[in-house]
Amino acid sequence: MTVHNPVAAAHAPIAAQIARARAAMATLKGASQARIDAAVTALAWAIYKPEHARELAELAVADTGLGNVPDKITKNTRKTFGALRDLMRAKTVGIIEEDPGKGLVKYAKPVGVVAAVCPSTNPAATPANKAMMALKGGNAVIIAPSPAGYATSDRYVQLARAELTKAGFDPDLIQTLVQPVDKAATQALMELADLVVVTGSQNNVRRAYSSGTPAIGVGAGNVPVIVDETADLDDAARKIAASKIFDNATSCSSENSVILLDQVYDEAIAALERAGGFRVAPTDRERVIGTLWQGGKLNRRVIARGMGELAEVFALPDAADRKFLMVEETGIGDAYPLSGEKLSLVLTVYRARDFEHACQLVHDILAHEGMGHSCGIHTKDPERPRRLAESLDVVRVLVNQAHTFGNGGSFDNGLPFTLSMGCGTWAGNSITENLNYRHFINITHLVTTIPEDRPAEEALFGEYWATYGR
């Protein structure tokens, strides 16, 4: 009896795509940095061009039902512009570093054909972001979209191929995974590519790691943010609100919980209400929770929907048609679903006795979901952010910033622009920083001899010997 293997069946057409990608890569061999940068710029212009940014935003919302058009236009342009700024400042061709004192010269080389697995939440911006980084290293890229976002991702690839052709490049430097885009096809691509980069479901991340191909995956978000008694409450509330409502909370960096110190709890709630929040009454709380999660999973009727829809689905009073909902909670863990990621305009509110209690709540929330990703604090005390950074297992601690706009890079912080946030081994990830061009190059080290650097035994062991004996 013959057993059908869908992954094996998908290998042949995808192998043909890989072959075309390798042939396209070969055309870049020996290309100057300026020429590589032109290819990267072509990919950026394909989504940044105003009519393209709008078309892709409109298609994404129609395609997936997630988010809203104005914010997706902003995401398509802002993320692309910031990433292009970063990439134009980097060197990835030939010698990229020389250290005469150590006798080292470093040469950048491509990693090969990149399989870029992308989520439905950002079906245009994420493919563009990954493709730009991949081509910066002289690689080719094949986009594996979410089935829900396929039309948007494929349209971006069409636009990018047209720009590459216009600039004299082989359009097969970027391709969309051939239809049907399903688990078998995506798995086959991951097995045949040279590098897999996955943003999206943790199931896809785990499958990438088990594909046998070097893989970079990123962790789940569930951002908790502290507002302490020293904070400018209205400034903090405005930033939290703007970040929470952006693209209807599709971002993994969107605030999911705020932890307000008891000393300013009522004032902070009032500031959040002034910024557009609606405080859900205790009598409506269980209905919101029961509607937000159904069968143990987030309800797709409320994920990334506008407040008008949410208020109707949750059967809330007319006054709830504000910008976002605030639901108060005391518990953390599986029995308290509000402590997890919500991907919706629902913000969980905790009350902390003091700063130490707030830190413990952040720790417990991340231990439940989102370990390694990030957290934030609004404060005027310069020591408290340091204490968070020292004590918590997270890659990013943002201070007095709107998380959605700062976590993946911003023009007023030093993080590189990206749509894929590495979360370290805390989240089972291989990178502990924002995904960037360095993850898309191999490095050859030219090593020459230097004057011997060999300290005396006493210099290395002396203190130990003196303290503990030989």
Backbone torsions as a table, in degrees:
resi	resn	phi	psi	omega
1	MET	NA	127.7	-179.3
2	THR	-85.5	128.0	179.0
3	VAL	-99.5	122.6	-178.6
4	HIS	-74.5	127.4	177.6
5	ASN	-112.1	102.6	-175.6
6	PRO	-62.7	-32.3	179.1
7	VAL	-67.1	-45.3	178.6
8	ALA	-62.1	-39.0	179.8
9	ALA	-64.6	-30.0	-178.7
10	ALA	-80.1	-12.8	-174.8
11	HIS	-62.2	-41.7	-172.4
12	ALA	-61.4	-54.6	180.0
13	PRO	-64.2	-32.6	-179.5
14	ILE	-75.8	-33.5	174.3
15	ALA	-59.8	-35.5	177.4
16	ALA	-66.1	-39.0	176.1
17	GLN	-63.9	-43.5	179.1
18	ILE	-59.9	-41.1	-180.0
19	ALA	-62.4	-42.2	178.4
20	ARG	-65.5	-37.2	178.3
21	ALA	-64.8	-40.6	179.0
22	ARG	-66.1	-38.8	177.7
23	ALA	-64.0	-39.3	178.0
24	ALA	-66.2	-40.5	176.8
25	MET	-59.1	-37.8	-178.6
26	ALA	-60.7	-28.6	179.8
27	THR	-71.3	-15.8	178.3
28	LEU	-91.4	-9.3	-177.6
29	LYS	-59.4	126.5	-179.2
30	GLY	83.4	1.9	-179.7
31	ALA	-68.1	146.1	178.1
32	SER	-74.2	166.1	175.7
33	GLN	-60.1	-39.5	-179.7
34	ALA	-61.9	-38.5	-179.0
35	ARG	-70.1	-42.6	175.9
36	ILE	-59.8	-43.2	-178.9
37	ASP	-64.5	-31.0	176.4
38	ALA	-65.6	-38.7	177.7
39	ALA	-64.8	-42.6	178.2
40	VAL	-62.1	-42.5	-179.7
41	THR	-65.4	-35.4	176.7
42	ALA	-60.5	-42.8	178.6
43	LEU	-64.7	-37.2	179.6
44	ALA	-68.3	-44.5	-177.6
45	TRP	-65.3	-28.1	-179.2
46	ALA	-62.2	-26.3	178.4
47	ILE	-110.7	-25.8	-177.3
48	TYR	-77.9	-31.2	178.8
49	LYS	-49.5	126.2	-169.2
50	PRO	-50.7	-45.9	-178.7
51	GLU	-67.9	-30.4	177.0
52	HIS	-73.0	-41.4	179.8
53	ALA	-59.1	-42.1	178.8
54	ARG	-69.8	-46.8	-179.3
55	GLU	-56.6	-45.6	-177.9
56	LEU	-69.4	-34.7	177.2
57	ALA	-66.1	-46.1	179.7
58	GLU	-63.5	-41.9	179.8
59	LEU	-65.8	-38.5	-179.7
60	ALA	-62.0	-44.5	-179.7
61	VAL	-67.4	-41.9	178.2
62	ALA	-66.4	-36.8	-176.1
63	ASP	-70.1	-44.7	-170.3
64	THR	-109.7	-22.6	-173.7
65	GLY	75.6	10.1	-175.5
66	LEU	-109.0	138.4	173.4
67	GLY	79.2	-164.7	179.4
68	ASN	-140.6	155.6	-171.4
69	VAL	-63.9	-49.8	-177.4
70	PRO	-56.6	-42.8	-178.2
71	ASP	-72.7	-32.9	176.1
72	LYS	-68.3	-33.3	173.4
73	ILE	-61.2	-45.9	178.2
74	THR	-60.3	-44.1	179.9
75	LYS	-62.9	-44.6	-179.7
76	ASN	-60.4	-35.8	-175.6
77	THR	-91.5	-47.1	-175.4
78	ARG	-65.5	-48.0	-179.7
79	LYS	-63.0	-40.1	-178.8
80	THR	-67.7	-43.7	-179.7
81	PHE	-63.4	-44.2	179.4
82	GLY	-64.9	-42.0	178.6
83	ALA	-64.9	-39.4	179.0
84	LEU	-64.6	-39.5	175.3
85	ARG	-56.6	-48.8	-179.4
86	ASP	-62.0	-44.5	-175.2
87	LEU	-69.5	-35.6	179.9
88	MET	-68.9	-16.9	179.7
89	ARG	-93.0	-1.9	-175.2
90	ALA	-105.6	150.7	176.3
91	LYS	-108.8	127.8	-177.6
92	THR	-134.5	10.1	-179.3
93	VAL	-119.9	131.1	177.5
94	GLY	67.5	-140.2	-178.9
95	ILE	-73.7	121.4	179.8
96	ILE	-109.2	-10.8	178.8
97	GLU	-162.2	139.8	174.2
98	GLU	-131.5	133.9	178.1
99	ASP	-132.0	86.6	-177.0
100	PRO	-58.2	-33.4	-178.9
101	GLY	-62.7	-30.2	178.3
102	LYS	-103.7	-1.4	179.4
103	GLY	68.4	32.6	-176.2
104	LEU	-117.7	135.8	170.9
105	VAL	-128.0	131.2	-175.9
106	LYS	-113.0	130.4	179.3
107	TYR	-114.3	131.9	177.3
108	ALA	-86.0	139.9	177.3
109	LYS	-135.7	154.4	177.8
110	PRO	-66.3	156.6	174.0
111	VAL	-90.4	-21.9	-180.0
112	GLY	122.6	-148.7	180.0
113	VAL	-84.9	124.9	-176.3
114	VAL	-99.7	128.6	170.5
115	ALA	-93.6	114.2	-177.2
116	ALA	-107.0	101.6	-179.7
117	VAL	-87.8	124.2	-169.2
118	CYS	-125.1	151.2	-174.0
119	PRO	-91.5	166.1	178.0
120	SER	-74.2	-20.4	-178.1
121	THR	-68.0	-30.1	179.3
122	ASN	-135.9	69.3	-171.3
123	PRO	-74.6	-8.9	174.7
124	ALA	-112.5	-48.5	-174.1
125	ALA	-64.7	-41.5	-178.7
126	THR	-68.8	-46.0	175.0
127	PRO	-56.7	-42.2	179.7
128	ALA	-63.5	-44.7	-178.5
129	ASN	-60.8	-48.0	-179.3
130	LYS	-68.4	-39.6	-179.2
131	ALA	-63.9	-40.3	178.6
132	MET	-61.7	-44.4	179.4
133	MET	-65.6	-40.3	-179.0
134	ALA	-64.4	-47.0	-178.7
135	LEU	-69.2	-26.1	176.4
136	LYS	-59.8	-30.7	178.1
137	GLY	-89.4	5.6	-179.7
138	GLY	81.2	20.2	-178.2
139	ASN	-98.0	171.4	166.6
140	ALA	-107.7	159.7	-175.4
141	VAL	-137.8	140.0	173.2
142	ILE	-119.1	120.8	-176.9
143	ILE	-85.7	126.0	173.5
144	ALA	-107.7	96.8	-175.5
145	PRO	-78.4	164.4	164.3
146	SER	-65.9	139.6	177.4
147	PRO	-53.0	-36.0	-179.6
148	ALA	-67.0	-27.9	-177.7
149	GLY	-106.7	14.1	-172.4
150	TYR	-56.6	-48.4	-174.5
151	ALA	-59.6	-39.6	180.0
152	THR	-68.6	-48.1	-179.7
153	SER	-61.1	-43.3	-179.2
154	ASP	-66.0	-36.6	177.6
155	ARG	-65.0	-41.5	175.8
156	TYR	-59.0	-44.6	-179.1
157	VAL	-61.8	-39.3	176.9
158	GLN	-60.1	-45.7	179.4
159	LEU	-64.0	-40.5	179.8
160	ALA	-65.9	-41.5	178.8
161	ARG	-62.5	-38.2	178.6
162	ALA	-65.0	-41.0	178.5
163	GLU	-66.8	-41.0	177.7
164	LEU	-61.5	-43.6	179.2
165	THR	-61.3	-43.8	179.4
166	LYS	-58.5	-35.7	-178.2
167	ALA	-90.1	5.6	175.1
168	GLY	86.4	21.6	178.8
169	PHE	-104.9	158.2	174.5
170	ASP	-70.1	120.6	-177.6
171	PRO	-64.6	-18.2	179.9
172	ASP	-73.3	4.3	169.6
173	LEU	-64.1	-22.3	173.8
174	ILE	-135.6	132.2	179.6
175	GLN	-139.9	160.1	170.2
176	THR	-101.1	139.6	176.0
177	LEU	-52.5	133.7	-177.6
178	VAL	-63.3	148.2	175.1
179	GLN	-71.0	150.9	-2.1
180	PRO	-79.6	136.1	176.8
181	VAL	-85.2	102.0	179.6
182	ASP	-138.7	-175.3	-177.4
183	LYS	-61.3	-38.4	-178.5
184	ALA	-65.4	-44.4	-179.2
185	ALA	-66.8	-42.3	179.4
186	THR	-64.4	-40.6	178.1
187	GLN	-62.8	-43.2	179.0
188	ALA	-61.5	-42.8	178.2
189	LEU	-61.5	-43.1	-179.6
190	MET	-63.2	-34.7	-179.5
191	GLU	-73.7	-29.0	-174.2
192	LEU	-95.4	-20.1	-178.4
193	ALA	-75.3	173.6	178.2
194	ASP	-94.9	-23.8	177.8
195	LEU	-150.1	136.4	176.0
196	VAL	-112.1	132.0	176.0
197	VAL	-126.2	117.2	-171.1
198	VAL	-118.0	127.4	169.4
199	THR	-123.6	133.6	179.7
200	GLY	134.3	-138.5	-172.4
201	SER	-64.1	144.9	178.3
202	GLN	-67.6	-23.0	173.6
203	ASN	-63.5	-43.0	177.3
204	ASN	-65.1	-37.9	179.5
205	VAL	-62.4	-45.9	179.9
206	ARG	-64.6	-37.9	178.4
207	ARG	-66.9	-34.9	177.6
208	ALA	-64.8	-43.8	-179.2
209	TYR	-65.0	-26.1	-179.3
210	SER	-97.8	8.4	-175.4
211	SER	-77.1	-15.8	-174.9
212	GLY	89.5	-3.1	178.7
213	THR	-108.0	140.4	174.6
214	PRO	-50.7	133.4	-172.4
215	ALA	-138.5	146.4	172.7
216	ILE	-121.6	119.3	176.1
217	GLY	-120.8	160.2	179.5
218	VAL	-122.2	159.2	-171.9
219	GLY	-91.3	172.7	179.3
220	ALA	-79.2	147.1	176.9
221	GLY	-93.6	162.6	172.4
222	ASN	-178.5	61.9	-164.2
223	VAL	-70.3	122.1	169.9
224	PRO	-100.7	142.3	-177.3
225	VAL	-132.6	131.6	178.3
226	ILE	-92.0	138.4	167.5
227	VAL	-118.5	113.2	-175.5
228	ASP	-97.5	-179.3	-172.9
229	GLU	-74.1	-11.5	178.8
230	THR	-93.6	-8.5	-172.2
231	ALA	-68.8	153.1	166.2
232	ASP	-76.7	100.8	-168.0
233	LEU	-63.6	-40.1	-179.9
234	ASP	-70.4	-37.5	176.5
235	ASP	-63.9	-44.8	178.4
236	ALA	-61.8	-44.0	-178.5
237	ALA	-63.9	-41.8	179.0
238	ARG	-62.0	-42.6	-179.7
239	LYS	-67.7	-43.2	179.7
240	ILE	-62.7	-43.8	-179.2
241	ALA	-64.0	-48.2	-179.1
242	ALA	-60.0	-40.0	-180.0
243	SER	-70.2	-43.1	-177.0
244	LYS	-64.1	-41.2	-173.2
245	ILE	-86.3	-10.7	-175.8
246	PHE	-60.2	126.1	-179.2
247	ASP	51.2	36.3	178.7
248	ASN	54.9	37.1	173.0
249	ALA	67.4	31.9	177.0
250	THR	-75.6	-20.6	-174.4
251	SER	-71.5	140.5	173.8
252	CYS	-67.7	-14.6	179.7
253	SER	-94.7	0.1	178.9
254	SER	-65.4	138.6	177.6
255	GLU	-58.8	127.3	176.3
256	ASN	-104.2	-27.3	178.5
257	SER	-140.1	143.9	168.2
258	VAL	-118.4	140.1	-179.1
259	ILE	-116.6	109.7	-175.0
260	LEU	-101.9	130.1	178.8
261	LEU	-69.8	140.7	-174.3
262	ASP	-52.9	-37.6	-176.1
263	GLN	-58.2	-30.2	-177.8
264	VAL	-126.4	20.8	-173.5
265	TYR	-56.5	-53.7	-176.5
266	ASP	-65.0	-40.2	179.0
267	GLU	-66.1	-37.9	179.1
268	ALA	-68.2	-40.6	175.5
269	ILE	-59.8	-44.0	179.4
270	ALA	-61.9	-39.5	178.2
271	ALA	-65.1	-41.0	177.8
272	LEU	-65.4	-35.7	175.9
273	GLU	-66.5	-40.1	177.7
274	ARG	-63.6	-29.6	-179.6
275	ALA	-83.0	-2.3	175.8
276	GLY	118.7	5.7	-179.3
277	GLY	-83.1	148.8	174.1
278	PHE	-117.7	122.9	-178.4
279	ARG	-83.5	112.0	-178.0
280	VAL	-68.9	130.9	-179.0
281	ALA	-68.3	149.3	178.5
282	PRO	-54.2	-32.6	-179.1
283	THR	-70.7	-19.5	-179.8
284	ASP	-100.5	-9.3	-171.3
285	ARG	-59.2	-50.0	-176.0
286	GLU	-66.2	-32.2	177.5
287	ARG	-67.4	-39.0	176.9
288	VAL	-62.0	-47.3	-179.3
289	ILE	-62.9	-44.5	-177.9
290	GLY	-67.1	-24.7	177.8
291	THR	-87.6	-35.3	-177.6
292	LEU	-67.1	-38.3	177.3
293	TRP	-116.4	130.2	177.0
294	GLN	-134.4	127.3	-176.4
295	GLY	62.9	29.5	179.3
296	GLY	79.1	4.2	-178.7
297	LYS	-125.9	153.8	176.6
298	LEU	-61.9	136.7	-178.9
299	ASN	-77.7	118.9	-177.2
300	ARG	-65.1	-14.8	177.4
301	ARG	-72.2	-17.2	-177.4
302	VAL	-117.5	-13.6	179.8
303	ILE	-64.7	126.1	173.4
304	ALA	55.0	35.0	177.5
305	ARG	-101.8	157.9	178.4
306	GLY	-72.5	165.1	-175.0
307	MET	-65.7	-31.1	177.7
308	GLY	-59.3	-45.5	177.7
309	GLU	-66.2	-43.2	-177.4
310	LEU	-61.6	-46.7	-178.6
311	ALA	-59.2	-37.0	179.2
312	GLU	-71.1	-47.2	-178.7
313	VAL	-63.3	-38.9	-179.9
314	PHE	-81.9	-4.1	-179.0
315	ALA	56.3	48.4	-179.9
316	LEU	-94.2	161.4	179.8
317	PRO	-65.6	163.0	-178.2
318	ASP	-55.7	-31.3	-179.1
319	ALA	-63.4	-15.7	-178.2
320	ALA	-77.2	-8.2	-178.8
321	ASP	-78.1	68.8	179.1
322	ARG	-109.3	-134.5	179.4
323	LYS	-103.6	-35.3	-179.9
324	PHE	-157.8	163.8	-179.7
325	LEU	-103.1	145.4	173.7
326	MET	-117.7	124.6	179.3
327	VAL	-123.3	123.8	-177.0
328	GLU	-81.1	143.1	-176.0
329	GLU	-144.0	155.3	176.1
330	THR	-123.0	-23.9	-174.8
331	GLY	-103.0	165.0	-179.4
332	ILE	-138.4	138.0	177.5
333	GLY	127.0	-175.4	-175.4
334	ASP	-58.4	-32.6	-179.2
335	ALA	-77.4	-5.7	-177.8
336	TYR	-128.7	78.7	-172.2
337	PRO	-59.4	-24.7	178.7
338	LEU	-63.6	-14.8	179.0
339	SER	-80.3	-4.1	-179.3
340	GLY	-103.9	-177.6	179.4
341	GLU	-70.0	139.9	-173.5
342	LYS	-118.5	-20.7	179.6
343	LEU	47.9	39.0	-177.9
344	SER	-154.2	172.2	-177.6
345	LEU	-81.4	45.6	178.2
346	VAL	-119.4	120.0	-178.5
347	LEU	-111.2	123.0	177.8
348	THR	-83.0	137.3	-177.4
349	VAL	-118.5	126.6	175.5
350	TYR	-115.8	148.8	174.0
351	ARG	-106.5	126.7	179.4
352	ALA	-109.7	138.7	-179.6
353	ARG	-63.6	-41.0	-177.6
354	ASP	-158.9	-176.0	-176.0
355	PHE	-64.9	-38.0	179.6
356	GLU	-62.6	-41.3	177.3
357	HIS	-64.9	-39.2	178.2
358	ALA	-61.3	-43.1	178.0
359	CYS	-61.6	-40.9	179.4
360	GLN	-64.6	-39.9	177.7
361	LEU	-63.2	-42.6	177.6
362	VAL	-60.3	-47.1	179.1
363	HIS	-57.1	-47.0	-175.8
364	ASP	-68.9	-37.8	177.8
365	ILE	-62.5	-46.4	-179.1
366	LEU	-69.3	-33.4	176.8
367	ALA	-64.8	-31.5	177.2
368	HIS	-73.9	-46.4	-179.4
369	GLU	-161.0	134.9	176.5
370	GLY	98.2	12.3	-179.8
371	MET	-54.9	134.4	177.1
372	GLY	92.2	-23.1	-171.3
373	HIS	-71.3	-77.9	-176.8
374	SER	-175.4	166.0	172.5
375	CYS	-152.5	176.8	-178.4
376	GLY	-149.0	169.8	177.3
377	ILE	-150.5	140.3	171.4
378	HIS	-110.1	117.7	-171.9
379	THR	-163.0	160.3	169.8
380	LYS	-107.7	0.6	-179.1
381	ASP	-91.0	113.1	-176.3
382	PRO	-69.3	-17.9	-178.0
383	GLU	-82.0	-30.2	-175.5
384	ARG	-64.6	-42.7	175.3
385	PRO	-59.7	-36.3	178.5
386	ARG	-64.4	-38.7	179.2
387	ARG	-65.8	-38.6	175.9
388	LEU	-62.4	-47.4	-177.7
389	ALA	-63.4	-35.7	-179.8
390	GLU	-72.6	-32.6	-168.7
391	SER	-101.6	-19.3	-173.1
392	LEU	-104.8	144.4	178.3
393	ASP	-87.7	72.8	177.1
394	VAL	-133.4	155.2	179.4
395	VAL	-83.3	-30.9	-174.7
396	ARG	-132.7	131.1	170.2
397	VAL	-122.0	111.7	-177.3
398	LEU	-95.5	137.7	-176.1
399	VAL	-114.4	120.4	177.2
400	ASN	53.8	43.5	-179.4
401	GLN	-132.1	155.3	170.7
402	ALA	-79.1	117.4	-168.8
403	HIS	-58.5	-46.6	-176.5
404	THR	-59.3	-33.9	-177.0
405	PHE	-90.9	-13.3	-177.2
406	GLY	-109.0	-29.1	-170.5
407	ASN	-67.6	-37.1	-179.5
408	GLY	-97.3	28.8	-179.1
409	GLY	97.7	141.2	-179.4
410	SER	-148.7	161.5	178.1
411	PHE	-76.1	-9.2	177.8
412	ASP	-120.5	21.5	165.3
413	ASN	-142.1	173.2	-171.5
414	GLY	-94.3	4.3	179.2
415	LEU	-73.3	142.2	177.3
416	PRO	-70.4	145.5	178.6
417	PHE	-68.6	130.9	-179.6
418	THR	-162.1	166.1	170.1
419	LEU	-116.4	12.9	-177.8
420	SER	-134.7	111.5	-174.9
421	MET	-103.4	109.9	175.0
422	GLY	-66.3	143.9	-174.5
423	CYS	-123.7	15.2	175.4
424	GLY	69.5	-177.3	179.8
425	THR	-65.5	-17.1	176.5
426	TRP	-57.8	-32.5	-179.7
427	ALA	-109.7	13.0	-178.2
428	GLY	75.3	24.6	-179.4
429	ASN	-101.1	155.8	-179.6
430	SER	-91.9	-9.2	179.0
431	ILE	-124.2	150.4	-177.2
432	THR	-124.2	44.4	-179.8
433	GLU	-160.9	176.8	174.5
434	ASN	-68.5	134.7	175.9
435	LEU	-54.7	133.0	180.0
436	ASN	-151.5	-178.8	-171.9
437	TYR	-59.3	-27.3	-177.0
438	ARG	-63.6	-22.5	179.2
439	HIS	-79.8	-2.1	-176.8
440	PHE	-115.9	18.0	176.2
441	ILE	-131.7	146.9	165.2
442	ASN	-95.0	157.5	-178.7
443	ILE	-129.0	125.5	171.7
444	THR	-93.5	130.4	179.9
445	HIS	-103.7	116.0	171.8
446	LEU	-88.3	122.6	-170.8
447	VAL	-120.3	119.8	175.6
448	THR	-118.5	161.6	-176.1
449	THR	-73.4	152.9	177.2
450	ILE	-132.9	166.8	174.8
451	PRO	-54.6	138.5	-173.1
452	GLU	-56.1	132.2	179.9
453	ASP	-113.5	77.5	-175.9
454	ARG	-127.7	103.2	-179.4
455	PRO	-71.6	164.0	176.4
456	ALA	-71.0	154.4	177.5
457	GLU	-55.5	-40.5	-178.3
458	GLU	-58.0	-37.8	-178.4
459	ALA	-64.0	-34.3	-176.9
460	LEU	-92.5	-38.2	-174.4
461	PHE	-103.7	-12.2	-170.7
462	GLY	-54.9	-48.8	-178.2
463	GLU	-63.8	-40.1	178.6
464	TYR	-64.3	-46.1	-180.0
465	TRP	-58.8	-43.8	-177.5
466	ALA	-64.3	-33.3	-176.3
467	THR	-86.2	-44.6	-171.1
468	TYR	-115.5	-5.3	-177.1
469	GLY	84.5	168.4	-178.5
470	ARG	-80.8	NA	NA
